Amino acid sequence: MLKFIHVADAHLTGTEELLYGISPRKRLSSCFAHIKANHPDAVFIAITGDVAEKGEEGAIGFCKKKPSILVCRCWLRPAIMTA
């Protein structure tokens, strides 16, 4: 059986700023650390939805770099927002 993991709606900010009193970057880092420690048999992780709270490039860049701690393949597909 293949294990797939879906991470959705990280709502990352462009910097280290807090969002509603919580650090989205620390929360996502913690999520990836949990995946690495508890799901080493995962073959694929899909990162989708509202990846960036305001669409800042820094937020997307952070999310692109972070999965490098994982040994499985990651797919990043942020939602496209238009005004």
C-alpha positions, 0 to 999 in steps of 0.5 A: 500500500502506498501512503500519500499525505496532503497538507493544505492551507498553510496560510504562510506569510511573507516574513516571520510575522504572526497570523492570529497570534501563531507563526504559520512558518513554525507550524508548517516546519513542525508539520514537516518534522512530524511527517519525517519522524512518523511517516517515513514510508510516505511516498508523496506529499501534496501541498495545496490550497491557500499556501500563502496568506496574501500571495507573497513570493517569500511565503511561496519560496519558504514552502518550496524550500522546506520540504527538502528535509523530507525524503519523499516527493513533494508537489506544491500547488498553491491556489491562484488568487485574482483581484 
